[in-house]
Amino acid sequence: MQAELSIIKAFLNYETWNKYNSYIEAKNFPEELQLLYRTLNSFHRVENESKSNLHILDLSNLFFSTSPKEKEYYQVLFDNLKNYDPVPETIKTLLVSIKRNNLLRSLSLKSYEVAEGKAEYSTIEALLDALQSEEEDQDAEDEFVSDDLESLIHDIYTTPGLRWRLPSLNKNLGSLRKGDFGFVFARPETGKTTFLASEVSYMAEQTNSPVIWFNNEEGGKKVKVRVYQAGLGLTLEQLHVDIKANMETFLSQTNHTFKLKDKVGIHKNEIESICRKYQPSLIIFDQIDKIAGFDADREDLRLGAIYIWARELAKNYAPVIGVCQSDGSGEGVRWLTMSNVANAKTSKQAEADWILGIGAIHDTGWEKVRFFHLSKNKLTGDPDSDPSKRHAKWEVLIKPEIARYADI
């Protein structure tokens, strides 16, 4: 019963319970502990809205208020639990072992179902990702942010990250570094993909690690050609003049780093697996709102979960740029604000370090003018950035024939 007492004591901590409870059932406990475990489990699942940790005394009061029978017996049990002090490393090893065995059993069953045509292969991928994630978590060591101020400033300010093709973005926003997550939004057919092609093709020249563009919007081959155009500054007709030479030039100047994954409704587990494999220097989502694998009661909460996840990707791997839509209130508007972001209250906007709105109007003579507005900017910038323009509004030109933007 010592192992079960260790689990109950460990599960007083909400984070530990949240991570491992799905792999443990009450029926695995001795009969006299099953009711106690169900009480603890029910509290965290239903009542613990603040996600706080529970004390032994709190659990005792909660238990006796709902299960008054055999009070003397359980009081002795609570006294033992209070005095029981297991080694934290031993508890963690136990919980990891239980989780791993559970995942391996599920993997065995799902592999059989896939072989019989009764399940999708994606279920196996999800289980393998969970196993690998647990192994990585075990290998990780506690790390704290350095106290060295010179080193901190060097990493977040002095040393440039990925610079933008547009000088105005370098001045107003600053370069992108690991941990930075932001998104671009605009009305349909305003030039979001052209913006990405223009900037990402330039950023790919600055790194030797993969730049991965996850595409679930327009055709992937069409997008890849647009990136070629933007990288070389050529029209489609000019690309045709010498296809082989243009391809070699593009691959050379981007250091063979640019990769485009084209899949409608791509699942977050597949994205995580690709990131672990390729260790990217930049991650692009076009469109980020369409990523599968997130569920919630309301659409804005589901989208908020995607953006929280994207922020974690940025922290673990590389800067992340997402693209989403403006709602109807942004039609024909020059300076889009955060209130124009589609299908969101504050959940999407709250997770971003920076937000760039691209506005457009329908007046004659303004067809190629776009209106940039940095409605949010928490980046540190670079030595050549202008702090007074952190939330700037400015006009730029779109050059769709070569898939680029240009400052005016």
C-alpha positions as CSV (number, residue, x, y, z in Angstrom):
1,M,0.0,0.0,0.0
2,Q,3.1,2.2,0.3
3,A,3.1,2.9,-3.5
4,E,-0.6,4.0,-3.4
5,L,0.0,6.3,-0.5
6,S,2.9,7.8,-2.4
7,I,0.6,8.5,-5.4
8,I,-2.1,10.1,-3.2
9,K,0.4,12.3,-1.5
10,A,1.9,13.3,-4.8
11,F,-1.5,14.1,-6.2
12,L,-2.1,16.7,-3.6
13,N,-0.1,18.8,-6.0
14,Y,-2.4,19.9,-8.8
15,E,0.3,19.9,-11.6
16,T,1.4,16.4,-10.7
17,W,-2.3,15.2,-10.6
18,N,-3.0,16.9,-13.9
19,K,-0.1,15.3,-15.6
20,Y,-0.6,11.7,-14.5
21,N,-4.2,11.2,-13.3
22,S,-5.4,10.0,-16.7
23,Y,-3.1,7.0,-16.4
24,I,-4.3,5.8,-13.0
25,E,-7.7,4.4,-12.1
26,A,-9.3,4.1,-8.6
27,K,-9.7,0.3,-9.2
28,N,-5.9,0.0,-9.1
29,F,-5.9,1.0,-5.4
30,P,-6.6,-1.3,-2.5
31,E,-10.3,-1.2,-1.6
32,E,-9.8,1.0,1.5
33,L,-8.0,3.6,-0.5
34,Q,-10.3,3.7,-3.5
35,L,-12.9,6.1,-1.9
36,L,-10.1,8.4,-0.7
37,Y,-8.6,8.5,-4.2
38,R,-12.0,9.2,-5.8
39,T,-12.5,12.1,-3.4
40,L,-9.1,13.7,-4.3
41,N,-9.7,13.1,-8.0
42,S,-13.1,14.6,-7.9
43,F,-11.9,17.7,-6.1
44,H,-9.2,18.5,-8.7
45,R,-11.5,17.7,-11.6
46,V,-14.7,19.5,-10.5
47,E,-14.1,21.9,-7.7
48,N,-10.5,23.1,-8.0
49,E,-11.0,26.0,-10.4
50,S,-8.0,27.9,-9.1
51,K,-5.8,24.8,-9.7
52,S,-4.4,25.1,-6.2
53,N,-2.6,22.4,-4.2
54,L,-4.3,20.5,-1.5
55,H,-3.1,20.0,2.1
56,I,-3.6,16.7,4.0
57,L,-5.9,18.5,6.4
58,D,-8.0,19.9,3.6
59,L,-8.3,16.4,2.0
60,S,-9.3,15.0,5.4
61,N,-12.1,17.6,5.9
62,L,-13.3,17.1,2.4
63,F,-13.4,13.3,2.7
64,F,-15.2,13.2,6.1
65,S,-17.8,15.7,4.9
66,T,-18.9,13.3,2.1
67,S,-17.9,9.9,3.6
68,P,-18.5,10.0,7.4
69,K,-18.5,6.2,7.8
70,E,-15.5,4.4,9.5
71,K,-14.2,7.7,10.7
72,E,-11.8,6.1,13.2
73,Y,-10.2,3.9,10.6
74,Y,-9.7,6.6,8.1
75,Q,-8.5,9.1,10.7
76,V,-5.6,6.6,11.4
77,L,-5.0,6.4,7.6
78,F,-4.8,10.2,7.4
79,D,-2.4,10.4,10.3
80,N,-0.2,7.9,8.5
81,L,-0.5,9.8,5.3
82,K,0.5,13.0,7.1
83,N,3.6,11.5,8.6
84,Y,4.5,9.6,5.5
85,D,7.4,11.4,3.7
86,P,8.4,9.6,0.5
87,V,11.4,10.5,-1.5
88,P,10.3,12.9,-4.4
89,E,12.6,11.2,-6.9
90,T,11.0,7.8,-6.0
91,I,7.5,9.1,-6.5
92,K,8.4,10.6,-9.9
93,T,10.0,7.4,-11.0
94,L,6.9,5.5,-10.0
95,L,4.5,7.8,-11.8
96,V,6.6,7.9,-15.0
97,S,6.7,4.1,-15.0
98,I,2.9,3.9,-14.6
99,K,2.4,6.4,-17.4
100,R,4.9,4.7,-19.7
101,N,3.4,1.2,-19.2
102,N,0.0,2.6,-19.8
103,L,1.1,4.2,-23.1
104,L,2.9,1.1,-24.2
105,R,-0.3,-1.0,-23.6
106,S,-2.3,1.5,-25.5
107,L,0.2,1.5,-28.3
108,S,0.0,-2.3,-28.6
109,L,-3.8,-2.2,-28.8
110,K,-3.9,0.7,-31.2
111,S,-1.3,-1.0,-33.5
112,Y,-3.5,-4.0,-33.7
113,E,-6.6,-1.9,-34.5
114,V,-4.6,0.0,-37.2
115,A,-3.4,-3.3,-38.7
116,E,-7.1,-4.4,-38.8
117,G,-8.3,-1.2,-40.4
118,K,-10.2,-0.2,-37.3
119,A,-8.3,2.9,-36.3
120,E,-6.3,5.7,-38.0
121,Y,-2.5,5.7,-38.0
122,S,-2.6,9.2,-36.4
123,T,-3.5,7.5,-33.1
124,I,-0.2,5.6,-33.1
125,E,1.7,8.9,-33.9
126,A,0.0,10.6,-30.9
127,L,1.0,7.8,-28.6
128,L,4.6,7.7,-29.9
129,D,4.8,11.5,-29.4
130,A,3.5,11.1,-25.8
131,L,6.2,8.5,-25.1
132,Q,9.0,10.7,-26.6
133,S,7.7,13.7,-24.7
134,E,7.9,11.9,-21.4
135,E,11.4,10.7,-22.1
136,E,12.5,14.3,-23.0
137,D,10.9,15.5,-19.8
138,Q,12.8,12.9,-17.8
139,D,16.1,14.0,-19.3
140,A,15.5,17.7,-18.8
141,E,17.3,19.4,-15.9
142,D,16.0,22.4,-13.9
143,E,17.3,25.5,-15.5
144,F,17.0,29.1,-14.2
145,V,17.5,32.3,-16.2
146,S,21.0,33.6,-15.9
147,D,21.9,36.5,-13.4
148,D,24.5,37.8,-15.9
149,L,23.0,41.1,-17.1
150,E,25.5,41.5,-19.8
151,S,24.6,38.0,-21.2
152,L,20.9,38.8,-20.9
153,I,21.2,42.0,-22.9
154,H,23.5,40.3,-25.4
155,D,20.9,37.6,-26.1
156,I,17.7,39.7,-26.2
157,Y,18.9,43.0,-27.7
158,T,22.5,43.3,-28.9
159,T,22.6,40.1,-30.9
160,P,20.1,40.4,-33.8
161,G,17.6,37.7,-34.5
162,L,16.0,37.1,-37.8
163,R,15.7,40.4,-39.6
164,W,12.9,41.6,-41.9
165,R,13.2,42.4,-45.5
166,L,11.3,45.6,-45.0
167,P,13.5,48.2,-43.2
168,S,10.4,49.7,-41.6
169,L,9.7,46.5,-39.8
170,N,13.2,46.4,-38.4
171,K,12.9,49.9,-37.2
172,N,9.3,49.6,-35.8
173,L,9.2,46.0,-34.6
174,G,12.7,44.6,-34.5
175,S,14.1,41.2,-35.3
176,L,12.6,37.9,-34.2
177,R,14.3,35.7,-31.7
178,K,13.5,32.4,-30.0
179,G,10.5,32.7,-27.8
180,D,8.8,35.4,-29.9
181,F,5.3,34.6,-31.1
182,G,3.2,37.0,-33.2
183,F,0.6,37.0,-35.9
184,V,-0.4,38.9,-39.0
185,F,-4.1,39.4,-39.8
186,A,-6.1,41.0,-42.7
187,R,-9.2,40.5,-44.8
188,P,-9.2,37.8,-47.5
189,E,-7.1,38.6,-50.6
190,T,-5.3,41.5,-49.0
191,G,-1.8,40.0,-49.3
192,K,-1.1,37.9,-46.2
193,T,0.6,35.1,-48.1
194,T,2.5,37.6,-50.2
195,F,3.7,39.2,-47.0
196,L,4.9,35.9,-45.6
197,A,6.6,35.0,-48.9
198,S,8.4,38.4,-49.0
199,E,9.7,38.3,-45.4
200,V,10.3,34.5,-44.9
201,S,12.3,34.1,-48.1
202,Y,14.6,36.8,-46.7
203,M,14.8,35.3,-43.2
204,A,15.7,31.9,-44.8
205,E,18.9,33.5,-46.1
206,Q,20.0,34.3,-42.5
207,T,20.1,30.8,-41.0
208,N,21.4,27.3,-41.7
209,S,18.6,25.6,-39.7
210,P,15.2,24.7,-41.3
211,V,12.6,27.4,-41.8
212,I,9.3,25.4,-41.8
213,W,6.1,26.8,-43.3
214,F,3.0,24.8,-42.4
215,N,0.4,25.6,-45.1
216,N,-3.2,24.7,-44.8
217,E,-4.7,27.5,-46.9
218,E,-4.1,27.8,-50.7
219,G,-2.3,25.2,-52.8
220,G,1.1,24.4,-51.5
221,K,2.8,24.2,-54.9
222,K,1.4,27.7,-55.7
223,V,2.7,29.0,-52.4
224,K,6.2,27.5,-53.0
225,V,6.4,29.2,-56.3
226,R,5.5,32.5,-54.7
227,V,8.3,32.0,-52.2
228,Y,10.7,31.5,-55.1
229,Q,9.5,34.7,-56.7
230,A,9.9,36.6,-53.5
231,G,13.3,35.3,-52.8
232,L,14.6,36.1,-56.3
233,G,12.5,39.2,-56.9
234,L,11.2,37.8,-60.2
235,T,7.9,37.6,-62.0
236,L,6.5,34.3,-63.0
237,E,7.5,34.9,-66.6
238,Q,11.1,35.7,-65.5
239,L,11.3,32.4,-63.5
240,H,10.4,30.5,-66.7
241,V,13.4,32.0,-68.6
242,D,15.9,29.7,-66.8
243,I,14.1,27.5,-64.3
244,K,17.2,25.4,-63.4
245,A,19.4,28.4,-62.7
246,N,16.7,30.2,-60.8
247,M,16.1,27.1,-58.6
248,E,19.9,26.7,-57.9
249,T,20.2,30.4,-57.0
250,F,17.2,30.3,-54.6
251,L,18.4,27.1,-52.9
252,S,21.9,28.5,-52.6
253,Q,20.9,31.9,-51.1
254,T,18.5,30.3,-48.7
255,N,21.0,27.6,-47.7
256,H,18.5,24.9,-48.6
257,T,16.7,25.7,-45.4
258,F,13.2,26.5,-46.6
259,K,10.6,23.7,-46.2
260,L,6.9,23.8,-46.9
261,K,4.5,21.3,-45.3
262,D,1.2,21.4,-47.2
263,K,-1.6,19.6,-45.4
264,V,-5.2,20.7,-44.8
265,G,-6.3,20.3,-41.1
266,I,-2.8,19.3,-40.0
267,H,-2.8,18.0,-36.4
268,K,-0.8,19.6,-33.6
269,N,0.9,16.2,-32.8
270,E,2.3,16.0,-36.4
271,I,3.6,19.6,-36.1
272,E,5.3,18.8,-32.8
273,S,6.8,15.7,-34.3
274,I,8.2,17.6,-37.3
275,C,9.6,20.3,-35.0
276,R,11.4,17.7,-32.8
277,K,12.9,16.1,-35.9
278,Y,14.1,19.2,-37.7
279,Q,14.7,21.7,-34.9
280,P,13.6,24.7,-37.0
281,S,14.9,28.3,-36.8
282,L,11.5,29.7,-37.8
283,I,8.0,28.3,-37.8
284,I,5.2,29.7,-40.0
285,F,1.4,28.9,-39.8
286,D,-0.8,29.9,-42.7
287,Q,-3.6,29.7,-41.4
288,I,-3.0,29.1,-37.7
289,D,-6.7,29.0,-36.7
290,K,-7.1,25.8,-38.8
291,I,-4.7,23.6,-36.9
292,A,-6.5,20.5,-35.6
293,G,-6.2,18.8,-32.2
294,F,-7.8,21.4,-30.0
295,D,-11.3,21.3,-28.4
296,A,-13.3,23.7,-26.2
297,D,-16.8,24.6,-25.5
298,R,-16.5,28.0,-27.3
299,E,-14.7,28.8,-30.5
300,D,-12.7,31.7,-29.0
301,L,-11.4,29.3,-26.2
302,R,-10.4,26.7,-28.8
303,L,-8.5,29.3,-30.7
304,G,-7.0,30.6,-27.5
305,A,-5.6,27.1,-26.8
306,I,-4.0,27.1,-30.3
307,Y,-2.3,30.4,-29.6
308,I,-1.1,29.3,-26.1
309,W,0.4,26.2,-27.8
310,A,2.1,28.3,-30.5
311,R,3.7,30.4,-27.8
312,E,5.1,27.2,-26.2
313,L,6.5,26.1,-29.6
314,A,8.3,29.5,-29.9
315,K,9.8,29.0,-26.4
316,N,10.9,25.5,-27.2
317,Y,12.2,25.8,-30.8
318,A,12.1,29.1,-32.6
319,P,10.1,32.3,-33.3
320,V,6.6,31.6,-34.6
321,I,4.6,33.7,-37.1
322,G,0.9,32.9,-37.5
323,V,-1.6,34.3,-40.0
324,C,-5.3,34.7,-39.4
325,Q,-8.3,36.6,-40.7
326,S,-9.8,40.0,-39.9
327,D,-13.6,39.9,-39.4
328,G,-16.0,41.9,-41.4
329,S,-15.4,45.0,-39.4
330,G,-12.0,45.3,-41.1
331,E,-13.4,45.5,-44.6
332,G,-12.2,48.7,-46.3
333,V,-10.4,49.9,-43.1
334,R,-6.9,51.4,-43.2
335,W,-5.7,50.8,-39.7
336,L,-6.8,47.5,-38.3
337,T,-6.8,47.1,-34.5
338,M,-6.9,44.0,-32.2
339,S,-10.7,44.4,-32.1
340,N,-10.8,43.5,-35.8
341,V,-9.3,40.0,-35.3
342,A,-11.8,37.3,-36.3
343,N,-13.3,34.9,-33.9
344,A,-11.6,36.2,-30.8
345,K,-12.4,38.2,-27.7
346,T,-9.0,38.5,-26.0
347,S,-7.8,34.9,-26.0
348,K,-5.8,35.1,-29.3
349,Q,-4.4,38.6,-28.7
350,A,-3.3,38.0,-25.2
351,E,-0.8,35.3,-26.2
352,A,1.0,37.2,-28.9
353,D,4.1,39.3,-28.4
354,W,3.3,41.3,-31.5
355,I,0.3,41.7,-33.8
356,L,0.5,43.3,-37.3
357,G,-2.7,44.3,-39.1
358,I,-2.7,44.8,-42.8
359,G,-5.4,47.1,-44.0
360,A,-6.6,47.9,-47.5
361,I,-9.1,50.3,-49.1
362,H,-11.0,50.0,-52.3
363,D,-10.6,53.5,-53.7
364,T,-9.3,54.0,-57.2
365,G,-5.5,54.5,-57.2
366,W,-5.0,52.8,-53.9
367,E,-5.1,49.2,-55.1
368,K,-1.4,48.5,-54.3
369,V,-1.2,50.5,-51.1
370,R,-1.4,48.5,-47.8
371,F,-1.7,50.0,-44.3
372,F,0.4,48.4,-41.6
373,H,-0.5,48.9,-37.9
374,L,1.4,47.3,-35.0
375,S,-1.5,47.1,-32.6
376,K,0.7,45.1,-30.2
377,N,4.5,45.0,-29.7
378,K,6.3,43.6,-26.7
379,L,9.5,42.8,-28.5
380,T,12.8,44.3,-27.2
381,G,13.8,45.4,-30.7
382,D,17.4,46.0,-31.9
383,P,19.9,48.8,-31.4
384,D,18.6,50.4,-34.7
385,S,14.9,50.1,-33.7
386,D,13.0,53.2,-32.8
387,P,11.1,52.8,-29.5
388,S,8.8,55.7,-30.3
389,K,7.4,53.7,-33.3
390,R,6.6,50.5,-31.4
391,H,2.9,50.9,-32.3
392,A,3.4,52.7,-35.6
393,K,1.0,53.1,-38.5
394,W,2.5,53.4,-42.0
395,E,1.9,52.8,-45.6
396,V,3.7,50.3,-47.8
397,L,3.4,49.0,-51.4
398,I,2.4,45.5,-52.4
399,K,4.1,44.1,-55.5
400,P,2.1,40.9,-56.2
401,E,3.9,40.3,-59.5
402,I,7.1,39.5,-57.6
403,A,5.4,38.5,-54.2
404,R,7.1,41.3,-52.3
405,Y,6.3,44.3,-50.2
406,A,8.2,47.6,-50.4
407,D,8.5,50.6,-48.1
408,I,7.2,53.9,-49.6
